[in-house]
Amino acid sequence: EYHKHIIEKVFYSKEWRDMDAGLLRSEEAIPQILPKLPEETRPLLSKMIDNFYPYMPPLPHMEDFIIRLKKAGYKTYLLSNASPRFFDVYQNYPAICQLDGFFISALYKLIKPQPEIYEAFCKKFSLEPEECFFIDDMKANIDGAKAFGMHGFVFDTKDIATLEKELNALGVIF
């Protein structure tokens, strides 16, 4: 019953974005976010805000998908709005362990969909935007990537087959 309220007051909050941008630590954000939430949800949400990653299960079939891309000669990277705590837990995600590199927003004080984050990402990995296919679950982030010159796909259904068809349509065969 609290789902919509929590999404709005936690994940779409200024504090959450500031954590992802490396401007605010979770212990600073928690006292700012909790008063906006129903009292009975605060203990659990306090734990979740402090360490979000256990609440994000790995996507089924994603590891195999990435392995197939890599075997076909493609490089795969992570460009994520995330706090530095990502590095404490990424080993728990088999798909992420297959990637060629990580670009975590908080380390650069940038956040998707700012144009500067896509530019810094491409520069770090020596990538040309038009050769990139950006996958994200938020349309605004895809729009930002496309405005920068990348191809993109809103992956909000977790449907690997549809994602593969989108890549195939651009000539990415694996």
C-alpha positions in Angstrom: 0.0 0.0 0.0 3.0 2.3 0.4 4.7 1.5 -2.8 3.9 4.7 -4.8 4.5 6.9 -1.8 7.9 5.3 -1.1 9.0 5.5 -4.8 8.2 9.2 -4.8 9.5 10.1 -1.4 12.7 8.0 -1.4 13.8 7.1 -4.9 12.7 10.3 -6.6 13.8 12.5 -3.8 16.4 15.2 -4.0 18.3 13.4 -1.2 18.5 10.1 -3.2 19.7 11.9 -6.3 22.3 13.7 -4.1 23.5 10.4 -2.8 23.9 9.1 -6.3 25.7 12.2 -7.3 28.1 11.8 -4.4 26.9 14.9 -2.7 25.3 13.3 0.3 26.0 10.2 2.4 23.2 7.8 3.4 23.6 8.7 7.1 23.0 12.4 6.1 20.1 11.5 3.9 18.2 9.3 6.2 17.1 12.0 8.7 16.0 14.2 5.8 14.0 11.4 4.1 12.4 9.6 7.0 10.1 12.4 8.2 8.4 12.3 4.8 7.4 8.7 5.2 4.7 6.9 7.3 6.1 6.2 10.7 5.5 2.5 10.5 7.7 2.2 7.4 10.7 4.2 8.8 12.7 1.4 10.5 12.8 -0.8 7.4 13.3 2.1 5.0 16.1 3.5 7.1 18.0 0.2 6.6 17.1 0.2 2.9 18.3 3.7 2.3 21.5 3.0 4.1 22.2 -0.2 2.1 19.9 -0.4 -1.0 21.7 -3.3 -2.8 20.2 -6.3 -1.0 16.8 -5.1 -2.2 18.0 -5.3 -5.8 18.0 -9.0 -6.9 20.1 -9.9 -10.0 18.2 -10.0 -13.2 17.6 -13.5 -14.5 19.5 -14.4 -17.7 21.5 -11.1 -17.7 24.8 -12.8 -17.0 24.3 -15.1 -20.0 23.2 -12.2 -22.2 26.4 -10.3 -21.3 28.6 -13.3 -21.8 27.1 -13.9 -25.3 27.8 -10.2 -26.2 31.4 -10.4 -25.0 32.0 -13.7 -26.9 30.8 -11.9 -30.1 33.5 -9.3 -29.4 31.4 -6.5 -27.9 32.5 -4.5 -24.8 30.0 -4.0 -22.0 30.1 -1.4 -19.3 28.0 -0.1 -16.4 27.0 3.5 -16.2 25.0 3.8 -13.1 23.6 6.4 -10.8 24.9 4.8 -7.6 26.8 5.6 -4.4 30.3 4.4 -3.8 28.8 1.5 -1.8 28.3 -0.2 -5.1 31.9 -1.4 -4.8 31.1 -3.2 -1.6 28.4 -5.4 -3.2 28.9 -5.6 -7.0 30.5 -9.1 -6.6 27.0 -10.3 -5.6 25.8 -9.7 -9.1 27.2 -12.2 -11.5 26.3 -10.2 -14.6 28.1 -7.1 -13.3 31.2 -9.2 -12.7 31.3 -9.9 -16.4 31.5 -6.2 -17.4 34.6 -4.5 -18.9 34.3 -1.5 -16.6 32.2 0.6 -14.2 31.3 4.2 -14.2 29.6 5.1 -10.9 28.0 8.5 -10.8 28.9 9.4 -7.2 32.6 9.1 -8.0 32.3 11.8 -10.7 29.8 14.1 -9.0 27.6 13.6 -12.0 24.2 12.0 -12.5 22.1 10.7 -15.4 20.6 12.3 -17.4 23.1 15.2 -17.3 24.9 15.4 -20.6 28.2 15.6 -18.8 27.9 12.1 -17.4 27.6 10.5 -20.9 30.6 12.6 -22.1 32.7 11.6 -19.1 31.7 8.0 -19.5 32.7 7.9 -23.2 36.0 9.7 -22.4 36.9 7.3 -19.6 36.5 4.2 -21.8 37.5 5.8 -25.1 34.1 5.3 -26.7 32.3 7.0 -29.5 28.7 7.9 -28.6 27.3 6.7 -31.9 28.9 3.3 -31.4 27.2 2.9 -28.0 23.9 1.2 -27.1 22.7 2.5 -23.8 20.2 0.4 -21.7 18.4 1.9 -18.8 15.1 1.5 -17.0 14.3 5.2 -17.0 13.2 7.0 -20.2 14.8 10.3 -19.1 18.2 8.6 -18.9 17.7 7.1 -22.4 16.6 10.5 -23.7 19.8 12.0 -22.2 21.9 9.3 -23.8 20.2 9.8 -27.2 20.7 13.5 -27.0 24.4 12.9 -26.6 24.4 10.7 -29.7 24.0 7.2 -28.3 21.5 4.6 -29.3 19.3 3.6 -26.4 16.6 1.3 -25.1 14.3 1.6 -22.1 14.6 -1.7 -20.4 11.8 -1.5 -17.9 10.2 -4.9 -18.5 13.3 -7.0 -17.9 12.5 -8.8 -21.2 15.9 -10.0 -22.5 14.4 -11.2 -25.8 13.0 -7.8 -26.6 16.3 -6.2 -25.7 18.1 -8.6 -28.0 15.8 -7.8 -30.9 16.5 -4.1 -30.4 20.2 -4.8 -30.6 19.8 -7.1 -33.6 17.9 -4.3 -35.4 21.0 -2.2 -35.2 23.2 -4.9 -36.5 24.4 -6.2 -33.2 24.3 -10.0 -33.7 25.4 -12.4 -31.1 
